[in-house]
Amino acid sequence: MECANGTITSPSHCSGQAEAKDADLKALASKMLPVVQGHLKHARELSTSVASK
């Protein structure tokens, strides 16, 4: 996840999941991606909520 100029962007490592050669690393990336995306969604919602106050 990157933060540039106060803007939260999508994880840049998502495309690396398909390129990983280690099966364990691929499995970990597949398992963690939904968690990271959920955190990103929550962070965006919090950011919007705080900005509107």
PDBQT receptor file of N, H, CA, C and O in Angstrom, charges set to zero:
ATOM      1  N   MET A   1       0.857  -1.158   0.000  1.00  0.00    +0.000 N 
ATOM      2  CA  MET A   1       0.000   0.000   0.000  1.00  0.00    +0.000 C 
ATOM      3  C   MET A   1       0.904   1.221   0.000  1.00  0.00    +0.000 C 
ATOM      4  O   MET A   1       1.910   1.258   0.707  1.00  0.00    +0.000 OA
ATOM      5  N   GLU A   2       0.550   2.195  -0.776  1.00  0.00    +0.000 N 
ATOM      6  H   GLU A   2      -0.268   2.165  -1.350  1.00  0.00    +0.000 HD
ATOM      7  CA  GLU A   2       1.332   3.406  -0.873  1.00  0.00    +0.000 C 
ATOM      8  C   GLU A   2       0.476   4.593  -0.492  1.00  0.00    +0.000 C 
ATOM      9  O   GLU A   2      -0.740   4.598  -0.681  1.00  0.00    +0.000 OA
ATOM     10  N   CYS A   3       1.133   5.587   0.044  1.00  0.00    +0.000 N 
ATOM     11  H   CYS A   3       2.121   5.583   0.197  1.00  0.00    +0.000 HD
ATOM     12  CA  CYS A   3       0.438   6.810   0.392  1.00  0.00    +0.000 C 
ATOM     13  C   CYS A   3       1.208   7.958  -0.250  1.00  0.00    +0.000 C 
ATOM     14  O   CYS A   3       2.355   8.222   0.108  1.00  0.00    +0.000 OA
ATOM     15  N   ALA A   4       0.585   8.622  -1.179  1.00  0.00    +0.000 N 
ATOM     16  H   ALA A   4      -0.347   8.407  -1.470  1.00  0.00    +0.000 HD
ATOM     17  CA  ALA A   4       1.228   9.734  -1.873  1.00  0.00    +0.000 C 
ATOM     18  C   ALA A   4       0.327  10.951  -1.779  1.00  0.00    +0.000 C 
ATOM     19  O   ALA A   4      -0.841  10.899  -2.164  1.00  0.00    +0.000 OA
ATOM     20  N   ASN A   5       0.866  12.036  -1.273  1.00  0.00    +0.000 N 
ATOM     21  H   ASN A   5       1.815  12.078  -0.960  1.00  0.00    +0.000 HD
ATOM     22  CA  ASN A   5       0.105  13.275  -1.149  1.00  0.00    +0.000 C 
ATOM     23  C   ASN A   5      -1.191  13.072  -0.369  1.00  0.00    +0.000 C 
ATOM     24  O   ASN A   5      -2.207  13.697  -0.671  1.00  0.00    +0.000 OA
ATOM     25  N   GLY A   6      -1.150  12.191   0.644  1.00  0.00    +0.000 N 
ATOM     26  H   GLY A   6      -0.324  11.683   0.889  1.00  0.00    +0.000 HD
ATOM     27  CA  GLY A   6      -2.332  11.950   1.460  1.00  0.00    +0.000 C 
ATOM     28  C   GLY A   6      -3.363  11.052   0.812  1.00  0.00    +0.000 C 
ATOM     29  O   GLY A   6      -4.442  10.865   1.374  1.00  0.00    +0.000 OA
ATOM     30  N   THR A   7      -3.074  10.493  -0.343  1.00  0.00    +0.000 N 
ATOM     31  H   THR A   7      -2.197  10.645  -0.799  1.00  0.00    +0.000 HD
ATOM     32  CA  THR A   7      -4.013   9.621  -1.044  1.00  0.00    +0.000 C 
ATOM     33  C   THR A   7      -3.562   8.172  -0.913  1.00  0.00    +0.000 C 
ATOM     34  O   THR A   7      -2.411   7.844  -1.205  1.00  0.00    +0.000 OA
ATOM     35  N   ILE A   8      -4.459   7.320  -0.480  1.00  0.00    +0.000 N 
ATOM     36  H   ILE A   8      -5.393   7.586  -0.243  1.00  0.00    +0.000 HD
ATOM     37  CA  ILE A   8      -4.152   5.900  -0.341  1.00  0.00    +0.000 C 
ATOM     38  C   ILE A   8      -4.415   5.235  -1.687  1.00  0.00    +0.000 C 
ATOM     39  O   ILE A   8      -5.482   5.404  -2.277  1.00  0.00    +0.000 OA
ATOM     40  N   THR A   9      -3.441   4.486  -2.159  1.00  0.00    +0.000 N 
ATOM     41  H   THR A   9      -2.574   4.349  -1.679  1.00  0.00    +0.000 HD
ATOM     42  CA  THR A   9      -3.586   3.802  -3.448  1.00  0.00    +0.000 C 
ATOM     43  C   THR A   9      -3.568   2.294  -3.247  1.00  0.00    +0.000 C 
ATOM     44  O   THR A   9      -3.271   1.810  -2.155  1.00  0.00    +0.000 OA
ATOM     45  N   SER A  10      -3.880   1.567  -4.286  1.00  0.00    +0.000 N 
ATOM     46  H   SER A  10      -4.121   1.960  -5.173  1.00  0.00    +0.000 HD
ATOM     47  CA  SER A  10      -3.915   0.114  -4.225  1.00  0.00    +0.000 C 
ATOM     48  C   SER A  10      -2.529  -0.461  -3.987  1.00  0.00    +0.000 C 
ATOM     49  O   SER A  10      -1.524   0.157  -4.339  1.00  0.00    +0.000 OA
ATOM     50  N   PRO A  11      -2.476  -1.643  -3.389  1.00  0.00    +0.000 N 
ATOM     51  CA  PRO A  11      -1.184  -2.286  -3.181  1.00  0.00    +0.000 C 
ATOM     52  C   PRO A  11      -0.475  -2.518  -4.500  1.00  0.00    +0.000 C 
ATOM     53  O   PRO A  11      -1.064  -3.059  -5.435  1.00  0.00    +0.000 OA
ATOM     54  N   SER A  12       0.774  -2.118  -4.584  1.00  0.00    +0.000 N 
ATOM     55  H   SER A  12       1.253  -1.678  -3.824  1.00  0.00    +0.000 HD
ATOM     56  CA  SER A  12       1.508  -2.232  -5.839  1.00  0.00    +0.000 C 
ATOM     57  C   SER A  12       2.027  -3.639  -6.072  1.00  0.00    +0.000 C 
ATOM     58  O   SER A  12       2.447  -3.961  -7.183  1.00  0.00    +0.000 OA
ATOM     59  N   HIS A  13       2.007  -4.485  -5.049  1.00  0.00    +0.000 N 
ATOM     60  H   HIS A  13       1.666  -4.224  -4.147  1.00  0.00    +0.000 HD
ATOM     61  CA  HIS A  13       2.542  -5.832  -5.178  1.00  0.00    +0.000 C 
ATOM     62  C   HIS A  13       1.526  -6.840  -5.707  1.00  0.00    +0.000 C 
ATOM     63  O   HIS A  13       1.863  -8.012  -5.872  1.00  0.00    +0.000 OA
ATOM     64  N   CYS A  14       0.307  -6.420  -5.973  1.00  0.00    +0.000 N 
ATOM     65  H   CYS A  14       0.033  -5.467  -5.839  1.00  0.00    +0.000 HD
ATOM     66  CA  CYS A  14      -0.741  -7.359  -6.392  1.00  0.00    +0.000 C 
ATOM     67  C   CYS A  14      -0.372  -8.104  -7.660  1.00  0.00    +0.000 C 
ATOM     68  O   CYS A  14      -0.638  -9.300  -7.771  1.00  0.00    +0.000 OA
ATOM     69  N   SER A  15       0.231  -7.424  -8.612  1.00  0.00    +0.000 N 
ATOM     70  H   SER A  15       0.447  -6.452  -8.522  1.00  0.00    +0.000 HD
ATOM     71  CA  SER A  15       0.588  -8.088  -9.864  1.00  0.00    +0.000 C 
ATOM     72  C   SER A  15       1.752  -9.044  -9.668  1.00  0.00    +0.000 C 
ATOM     73  O   SER A  15       1.919  -9.972 -10.459  1.00  0.00    +0.000 OA
ATOM     74  N   GLY A  16       2.558  -8.842  -8.640  1.00  0.00    +0.000 N 
ATOM     75  H   GLY A  16       2.422  -8.088  -7.998  1.00  0.00    +0.000 HD
ATOM     76  CA  GLY A  16       3.687  -9.724  -8.365  1.00  0.00    +0.000 C 
ATOM     77  C   GLY A  16       3.263 -11.099  -7.932  1.00  0.00    +0.000 C 
ATOM     78  O   GLY A  16       4.051 -12.041  -8.009  1.00  0.00    +0.000 OA
ATOM     79  N   GLN A  17       2.046 -11.238  -7.481  1.00  0.00    +0.000 N 
ATOM     80  H   GLN A  17       1.406 -10.473  -7.418  1.00  0.00    +0.000 HD
ATOM     81  CA  GLN A  17       1.530 -12.526  -7.036  1.00  0.00    +0.000 C 
ATOM     82  C   GLN A  17       1.614 -13.556  -8.162  1.00  0.00    +0.000 C 
ATOM     83  O   GLN A  17       2.019 -14.694  -7.926  1.00  0.00    +0.000 OA
ATOM     84  N   ALA A  18       1.243 -13.177  -9.359  1.00  0.00    +0.000 N 
ATOM     85  H   ALA A  18       0.914 -12.252  -9.551  1.00  0.00    +0.000 HD
ATOM     86  CA  ALA A  18       1.256 -14.105 -10.486  1.00  0.00    +0.000 C 
ATOM     87  C   ALA A  18       2.674 -14.418 -10.938  1.00  0.00    +0.000 C 
ATOM     88  O   ALA A  18       2.919 -15.466 -11.535  1.00  0.00    +0.000 OA
ATOM     89  N   GLU A  19       3.610 -13.517 -10.658  1.00  0.00    +0.000 N 
ATOM     90  H   GLU A  19       3.411 -12.666 -10.173  1.00  0.00    +0.000 HD
ATOM     91  CA  GLU A  19       4.990 -13.691 -11.105  1.00  0.00    +0.000 C 
ATOM     92  C   GLU A  19       5.851 -14.468 -10.127  1.00  0.00    +0.000 C 
ATOM     93  O   GLU A  19       6.959 -14.874 -10.478  1.00  0.00    +0.000 OA
ATOM     94  N   ALA A  20       5.374 -14.685  -8.909  1.00  0.00    +0.000 N 
ATOM     95  H   ALA A  20       4.474 -14.355  -8.624  1.00  0.00    +0.000 HD
ATOM     96  CA  ALA A  20       6.152 -15.376  -7.891  1.00  0.00    +0.000 C 
ATOM     97  C   ALA A  20       6.432 -16.805  -8.331  1.00  0.00    +0.000 C 
ATOM     98  O   ALA A  20       5.546 -17.500  -8.829  1.00  0.00    +0.000 OA
ATOM     99  N   LYS A  21       7.670 -17.234  -8.141  1.00  0.00    +0.000 N 
ATOM    100  H   LYS A  21       8.390 -16.670  -7.735  1.00  0.00    +0.000 HD
ATOM    101  CA  LYS A  21       8.043 -18.581  -8.545  1.00  0.00    +0.000 C 
ATOM    102  C   LYS A  21       7.917 -19.568  -7.382  1.00  0.00    +0.000 C 
ATOM    103  O   LYS A  21       7.747 -20.765  -7.611  1.00  0.00    +0.000 OA
ATOM    104  N   ASP A  22       7.997 -19.095  -6.162  1.00  0.00    +0.000 N 
ATOM    105  H   ASP A  22       8.135 -18.122  -5.976  1.00  0.00    +0.000 HD
ATOM    106  CA  ASP A  22       7.898 -19.937  -4.977  1.00  0.00    +0.000 C 
ATOM    107  C   ASP A  22       6.426 -20.206  -4.665  1.00  0.00    +0.000 C 
ATOM    108  O   ASP A  22       5.647 -19.267  -4.498  1.00  0.00    +0.000 OA
ATOM    109  N   ALA A  23       6.046 -21.467  -4.587  1.00  0.00    +0.000 N 
ATOM    110  H   ALA A  23       6.679 -22.229  -4.723  1.00  0.00    +0.000 HD
ATOM    111  CA  ALA A  23       4.647 -21.839  -4.347  1.00  0.00    +0.000 C 
ATOM    112  C   ALA A  23       4.156 -21.327  -3.001  1.00  0.00    +0.000 C 
ATOM    113  O   ALA A  23       3.010 -20.895  -2.877  1.00  0.00    +0.000 OA
ATOM    114  N   ASP A  24       5.024 -21.373  -1.989  1.00  0.00    +0.000 N 
ATOM    115  H   ASP A  24       5.956 -21.723  -2.090  1.00  0.00    +0.000 HD
ATOM    116  CA  ASP A  24       4.628 -20.883  -0.666  1.00  0.00    +0.000 C 
ATOM    117  C   ASP A  24       4.378 -19.381  -0.698  1.00  0.00    +0.000 C 
ATOM    118  O   ASP A  24       3.448 -18.886  -0.062  1.00  0.00    +0.000 OA
ATOM    119  N   LEU A  25       5.201 -18.668  -1.431  1.00  0.00    +0.000 N 
ATOM    120  H   LEU A  25       5.957 -19.070  -1.948  1.00  0.00    +0.000 HD
ATOM    121  CA  LEU A  25       5.037 -17.218  -1.551  1.00  0.00    +0.000 C 
ATOM    122  C   LEU A  25       3.738 -16.883  -2.283  1.00  0.00    +0.000 C 
ATOM    123  O   LEU A  25       3.026 -15.955  -1.899  1.00  0.00    +0.000 OA
ATOM    124  N   LYS A  26       3.436 -17.633  -3.323  1.00  0.00    +0.000 N 
ATOM    125  H   LYS A  26       4.015 -18.387  -3.635  1.00  0.00    +0.000 HD
ATOM    126  CA  LYS A  26       2.171 -17.434  -4.047  1.00  0.00    +0.000 C 
ATOM    127  C   LYS A  26       0.979 -17.677  -3.133  1.00  0.00    +0.000 C 
ATOM    128  O   LYS A  26       0.008 -16.920  -3.147  1.00  0.00    +0.000 OA
ATOM    129  N   ALA A  27       1.061 -18.736  -2.341  1.00  0.00    +0.000 N 
ATOM    130  H   ALA A  27       1.849 -19.351  -2.330  1.00  0.00    +0.000 HD
ATOM    131  CA  ALA A  27      -0.031 -19.067  -1.427  1.00  0.00    +0.000 C 
ATOM    132  C   ALA A  27      -0.215 -17.961  -0.387  1.00  0.00    +0.000 C 
ATOM    133  O   ALA A  27      -1.343 -17.581  -0.073  1.00  0.00    +0.000 OA
ATOM    134  N   LEU A  28       0.880 -17.454   0.139  1.00  0.00    +0.000 N 
ATOM    135  H   LEU A  28       1.797 -17.762  -0.116  1.00  0.00    +0.000 HD
ATOM    136  CA  LEU A  28       0.804 -16.373   1.119  1.00  0.00    +0.000 C 
ATOM    137  C   LEU A  28       0.197 -15.123   0.492  1.00  0.00    +0.000 C 
ATOM    138  O   LEU A  28      -0.661 -14.480   1.096  1.00  0.00    +0.000 OA
ATOM    139  N   ALA A  29       0.631 -14.780  -0.703  1.00  0.00    +0.000 N 
ATOM    140  H   ALA A  29       1.328 -15.303  -1.194  1.00  0.00    +0.000 HD
ATOM    141  CA  ALA A  29       0.098 -13.599  -1.387  1.00  0.00    +0.000 C 
ATOM    142  C   ALA A  29      -1.399 -13.761  -1.644  1.00  0.00    +0.000 C 
ATOM    143  O   ALA A  29      -2.165 -12.813  -1.470  1.00  0.00    +0.000 OA
ATOM    144  N   SER A  30      -1.812 -14.940  -2.051  1.00  0.00    +0.000 N 
ATOM    145  H   SER A  30      -1.190 -15.710  -2.192  1.00  0.00    +0.000 HD
ATOM    146  CA  SER A  30      -3.237 -15.195  -2.297  1.00  0.00    +0.000 C 
ATOM    147  C   SER A  30      -4.049 -15.078  -1.019  1.00  0.00    +0.000 C 
ATOM    148  O   SER A  30      -5.174 -14.578  -1.032  1.00  0.00    +0.000 OA
ATOM    149  N   LYS A  31      -3.475 -15.541   0.083  1.00  0.00    +0.000 N 
ATOM    150  H   LYS A  31      -2.561 -15.947   0.093  1.00  0.00    +0.000 HD
ATOM    151  CA  LYS A  31      -4.169 -15.503   1.364  1.00  0.00    +0.000 C 
ATOM    152  C   LYS A  31      -4.236 -14.075   1.908  1.00  0.00    +0.000 C 
ATOM    153  O   LYS A  31      -5.253 -13.686   2.483  1.00  0.00    +0.000 OA
ATOM    154  N   MET A  32      -3.192 -13.304   1.741  1.00  0.00    +0.000 N 
ATOM    155  H   MET A  32      -2.366 -13.620   1.274  1.00  0.00    +0.000 HD
ATOM    156  CA  MET A  32      -3.103 -11.978   2.340  1.00  0.00    +0.000 C 
ATOM    157  C   MET A  32      -3.773 -10.883   1.514  1.00  0.00    +0.000 C 
ATOM    158  O   MET A  32      -4.178  -9.863   2.071  1.00  0.00    +0.000 OA
ATOM    159  N   LEU A  33      -3.895 -11.065   0.236  1.00  0.00    +0.000 N 
ATOM    160  H   LEU A  33      -3.566 -11.894  -0.216  1.00  0.00    +0.000 HD
ATOM    161  CA  LEU A  33      -4.451 -10.019  -0.623  1.00  0.00    +0.000 C 
ATOM    162  C   LEU A  33      -5.842  -9.568  -0.182  1.00  0.00    +0.000 C 
ATOM    163  O   LEU A  33      -6.069  -8.360  -0.103  1.00  0.00    +0.000 OA
ATOM    164  N   PRO A  34      -6.789 -10.467   0.109  1.00  0.00    +0.000 N 
ATOM    165  CA  PRO A  34      -8.107 -10.003   0.562  1.00  0.00    +0.000 C 
ATOM    166  C   PRO A  34      -8.035  -9.214   1.876  1.00  0.00    +0.000 C 
ATOM    167  O   PRO A  34      -8.801  -8.272   2.080  1.00  0.00    +0.000 OA
ATOM    168  N   VAL A  35      -7.120  -9.600   2.754  1.00  0.00    +0.000 N 
ATOM    169  H   VAL A  35      -6.498 -10.365   2.588  1.00  0.00    +0.000 HD
ATOM    170  CA  VAL A  35      -6.954  -8.893   4.017  1.00  0.00    +0.000 C 
ATOM    171  C   VAL A  35      -6.457  -7.472   3.761  1.00  0.00    +0.000 C 
ATOM    172  O   VAL A  35      -6.984  -6.511   4.321  1.00  0.00    +0.000 OA
ATOM    173  N   VAL A  36      -5.448  -7.351   2.920  1.00  0.00    +0.000 N 
ATOM    174  H   VAL A  36      -5.020  -8.131   2.465  1.00  0.00    +0.000 HD
ATOM    175  CA  VAL A  36      -4.888  -6.040   2.589  1.00  0.00    +0.000 C 
ATOM    176  C   VAL A  36      -5.940  -5.177   1.892  1.00  0.00    +0.000 C 
ATOM    177  O   VAL A  36      -6.050  -3.985   2.179  1.00  0.00    +0.000 OA
ATOM    178  N   GLN A  37      -6.700  -5.761   0.993  1.00  0.00    +0.000 N 
ATOM    179  H   GLN A  37      -6.611  -6.729   0.760  1.00  0.00    +0.000 HD
ATOM    180  CA  GLN A  37      -7.744  -5.008   0.304  1.00  0.00    +0.000 C 
ATOM    181  C   GLN A  37      -8.830  -4.549   1.276  1.00  0.00    +0.000 C 
ATOM    182  O   GLN A  37      -9.369  -3.452   1.131  1.00  0.00    +0.000 OA
ATOM    183  N   GLY A  38      -9.151  -5.382   2.264  1.00  0.00    +0.000 N 
ATOM    184  H   GLY A  38      -8.713  -6.273   2.381  1.00  0.00    +0.000 HD
ATOM    185  CA  GLY A  38     -10.127  -4.998   3.274  1.00  0.00    +0.000 C 
ATOM    186  C   GLY A  38      -9.635  -3.839   4.114  1.00  0.00    +0.000 C 
ATOM    187  O   GLY A  38     -10.395  -2.922   4.426  1.00  0.00    +0.000 OA
ATOM    188  N   HIS A  39      -8.355  -3.879   4.483  1.00  0.00    +0.000 N 
ATOM    189  H   HIS A  39      -7.738  -4.624   4.230  1.00  0.00    +0.000 HD
ATOM    190  CA  HIS A  39      -7.766  -2.773   5.239  1.00  0.00    +0.000 C 
ATOM    191  C   HIS A  39      -7.764  -1.489   4.416  1.00  0.00    +0.000 C 
ATOM    192  O   HIS A  39      -8.042  -0.408   4.934  1.00  0.00    +0.000 OA
ATOM    193  N   LEU A  40      -7.452  -1.618   3.148  1.00  0.00    +0.000 N 
ATOM    194  H   LEU A  40      -7.226  -2.496   2.727  1.00  0.00    +0.000 HD
ATOM    195  CA  LEU A  40      -7.438  -0.450   2.260  1.00  0.00    +0.000 C 
ATOM    196  C   LEU A  40      -8.838   0.157   2.168  1.00  0.00    +0.000 C 
ATOM    197  O   LEU A  40      -8.994   1.376   2.226  1.00  0.00    +0.000 OA
ATOM    198  N   LYS A  41      -9.847  -0.691   2.026  1.00  0.00    +0.000 N 
ATOM    199  H   LYS A  41      -9.720  -1.681   1.980  1.00  0.00    +0.000 HD
ATOM    200  CA  LYS A  41     -11.226  -0.205   1.951  1.00  0.00    +0.000 C 
ATOM    201  C   LYS A  41     -11.603   0.538   3.236  1.00  0.00    +0.000 C 
ATOM    202  O   LYS A  41     -12.198   1.615   3.191  1.00  0.00    +0.000 OA
ATOM    203  N   HIS A  42     -11.252  -0.050   4.372  1.00  0.00    +0.000 N 
ATOM    204  H   HIS A  42     -10.770  -0.925   4.408  1.00  0.00    +0.000 HD
ATOM    205  CA  HIS A  42     -11.560   0.570   5.650  1.00  0.00    +0.000 C 
ATOM    206  C   HIS A  42     -10.827   1.908   5.799  1.00  0.00    +0.000 C 
ATOM    207  O   HIS A  42     -11.409   2.887   6.266  1.00  0.00    +0.000 OA
ATOM    208  N   ALA A  43      -9.567   1.947   5.405  1.00  0.00    +0.000 N 
ATOM    209  H   ALA A  43      -9.094   1.152   5.025  1.00  0.00    +0.000 HD
ATOM    210  CA  ALA A  43      -8.790   3.186   5.488  1.00  0.00    +0.000 C 
ATOM    211  C   ALA A  43      -9.406   4.274   4.618  1.00  0.00    +0.000 C 
ATOM    212  O   ALA A  43      -9.452   5.438   5.016  1.00  0.00    +0.000 OA
ATOM    213  N   ARG A  44      -9.872   3.906   3.448  1.00  0.00    +0.000 N 
ATOM    214  H   ARG A  44      -9.834   2.960   3.125  1.00  0.00    +0.000 HD
ATOM    215  CA  ARG A  44     -10.522   4.896   2.568  1.00  0.00    +0.000 C 
ATOM    216  C   ARG A  44     -11.808   5.416   3.199  1.00  0.00    +0.000 C 
ATOM    217  O   ARG A  44     -12.094   6.612   3.142  1.00  0.00    +0.000 OA
ATOM    218  N   GLU A  45     -12.589   4.509   3.804  1.00  0.00    +0.000 N 
ATOM    219  H   GLU A  45     -12.357   3.537   3.849  1.00  0.00    +0.000 HD
ATOM    220  CA  GLU A  45     -13.834   4.922   4.454  1.00  0.00    +0.000 C 
ATOM    221  C   GLU A  45     -13.548   5.855   5.620  1.00  0.00    +0.000 C 
ATOM    222  O   GLU A  45     -14.240   6.859   5.797  1.00  0.00    +0.000 OA
ATOM    223  N   LEU A  46     -12.541   5.536   6.413  1.00  0.00    +0.000 N 
ATOM    224  H   LEU A  46     -11.979   4.721   6.270  1.00  0.00    +0.000 HD
ATOM    225  CA  LEU A  46     -12.162   6.403   7.536  1.00  0.00    +0.000 C 
ATOM    226  C   LEU A  46     -11.698   7.768   7.043  1.00  0.00    +0.000 C 
ATOM    227  O   LEU A  46     -12.047   8.801   7.616  1.00  0.00    +0.000 OA
ATOM    228  N   SER A  47     -10.919   7.759   5.990  1.00  0.00    +0.000 N 
ATOM    229  H   SER A  47     -10.636   6.921   5.525  1.00  0.00    +0.000 HD
ATOM    230  CA  SER A  47     -10.404   8.995   5.420  1.00  0.00    +0.000 C 
ATOM    231  C   SER A  47     -11.545   9.891   4.953  1.00  0.00    +0.000 C 
ATOM    232  O   SER A  47     -11.532  11.099   5.188  1.00  0.00    +0.000 OA
ATOM    233  N   THR A  48     -12.521   9.300   4.296  1.00  0.00    +0.000 N 
ATOM    234  H   THR A  48     -12.532   8.319   4.105  1.00  0.00    +0.000 HD
ATOM    235  CA  THR A  48     -13.682  10.043   3.822  1.00  0.00    +0.000 C 
ATOM    236  C   THR A  48     -14.497  10.576   4.993  1.00  0.00    +0.000 C 
ATOM    237  O   THR A  48     -14.959  11.717   4.972  1.00  0.00    +0.000 OA
ATOM    238  N   SER A  49     -14.665   9.749   6.006  1.00  0.00    +0.000 N 
ATOM    239  H   SER A  49     -14.290   8.823   6.023  1.00  0.00    +0.000 HD
ATOM    240  CA  SER A  49     -15.422  10.133   7.183  1.00  0.00    +0.000 C 
ATOM    241  C   SER A  49     -14.774  11.298   7.915  1.00  0.00    +0.000 C 
ATOM    242  O   SER A  49     -15.459  12.240   8.312  1.00  0.00    +0.000 OA
ATOM    243  N   VAL A  50     -13.480  11.242   8.094  1.00  0.00    +0.000 N 
ATOM    244  H   VAL A  50     -12.923  10.477   7.771  1.00  0.00    +0.000 HD
ATOM    245  CA  VAL A  50     -12.756  12.311   8.790  1.00  0.00    +0.000 C 
ATOM    246  C   VAL A  50     -12.749  13.582   7.955  1.00  0.00    +0.000 C 
ATOM    247  O   VAL A  50     -12.868  14.680   8.500  1.00  0.00    +0.000 OA
ATOM    248  N   ALA A  51     -12.611  13.451   6.651  1.00  0.00    +0.000 N 
ATOM    249  H   ALA A  51     -12.514  12.559   6.209  1.00  0.00    +0.000 HD
ATOM    250  CA  ALA A  51     -12.557  14.629   5.770  1.00  0.00    +0.000 C 
ATOM    251  C   ALA A  51     -13.891  15.373   5.745  1.00  0.00    +0.000 C 
ATOM    252  O   ALA A  51     -13.919  16.589   5.558  1.00  0.00    +0.000 OA
ATOM    253  N   SER A  52     -14.997  14.649   5.932  1.00  0.00    +0.000 N 
ATOM    254  H   SER A  52     -14.974  13.661   6.084  1.00  0.00    +0.000 HD
ATOM    255  CA  SER A  52     -16.315  15.275   5.846  1.00  0.00    +0.000 C 
ATOM    256  C   SER A  52     -16.717  15.991   7.132  1.00  0.00    +0.000 C 
ATOM    257  O   SER A  52     -17.738  16.678   7.160  1.00  0.00    +0.000 OA
ATOM    258  N   LYS A  53     -15.939  15.841   8.183  1.00  0.00    +0.000 N 
ATOM    259  H   LYS A  53     -15.110  15.283   8.160  1.00  0.00    +0.000 HD
ATOM    260  CA  LYS A  53     -16.287  16.471   9.474  1.00  0.00    +0.000 C 
ATOM    261  C   LYS A  53     -15.647  17.818   9.628  1.00  0.00    +0.000 C 
ATOM    262  O   LYS A  53     -15.835  18.478  10.650  1.00  0.00    +0.000 OA
TER     263      LYS A  53
